[in-house]
């Protein structure tokens, strides 16, 4: 994406060349104004990091000279003899049509902090932007923390000097042989793409990045779509977090120049065909029954099965829409949303425990 701004534009020579109602304006000079639509304000509030435990979790933001910003969720209590020292690691890629959102938004915090407690994992969020560049986005936060088995002759003190304490603890307590990618909406597409990039780098031998091993991927209501609209896009109702306009325009802006939704980045069948000869890790695909993108999500699971990949598709039944589990107001007030969210978290935990 071009350079961005969150301030209103006052230059009279600038014109709006594209707009996603309530969310984004793209101007003629290439700048982008990101907006918050009415009703979404509580979900887009930035939750600052905190080191005093809240409900058993601490939150840490990590910035390095390499320009990698990551949010880490850590259990409040470090490893002890009564609890396994190393936990599986979740690496999260946030959604937003490749153009919007931040891992520090309240809607992510209110889901991933409880997920850590329920699944006994150590989540690490994606970088604070989600560009569609899988070749360069491969596991960036993990490279900060993973154990260093190279550098012979270099003292341990030299290798760990200036390491952020939260990163150091993650390195000591996370099981880098059991890394799970997880992403919601377009972040689910990134799970597929990053896993494919890792598999390609390993020349088909498996998603092991020495010493990091991808054990699986979790695609939560991923952003797969086609130029030819599916039945679910035409019949399912829009929601605050996904409208037909957002599907059409955000994905058009997010894919590489010259491409549209019929590309390996968003087309369910083309995404599967692109990895047919790669050794992909097992995937868990979570689909919401009333999601606009329900049909292409199901198509992705079917297409992956046709090319011999392991994909478990689980549908959240009833009147639940795109990324329903991130709507913490509905989770707290609507019994169906609350129950489907509990089921989703339990399904994720079971998948992680299996692999």
Buried (B, 14 or more C-beta within 10 A) or exposed (E): BEEEEEEEBEEEEBEEEEBBEBBBBBBEEEBBBBBBEEEBEBBBBEBEBEEEEEEEBBBBBBEBEEEBBBBBBBBBEEBEEEEEEBBBBBBBBBBBBBBBBBBBBBBBBBBBBBBBBEBBBBBBBBBBBBEBEBEEBBBBBBEBBBEEEEEEEEEEEEEEEEBBEBBEBBBEBBBBBBBBBBBBBBBBBBBBBBBBBBBBBBEEEBBBBEEBBBBBBBBBBBBBBBEEBBEBBEEBEBBBBBBEBBBBBBBBBBBEEEBBBBBBBBBBBBBBBBBEEBBBBBBBBBBBBBBBBBBBBBBBBBBBEEBEBEBBBBBBEEEBBBBBBBBBEBBEEBEBBBBBBEBBBEBBBEBBEEB
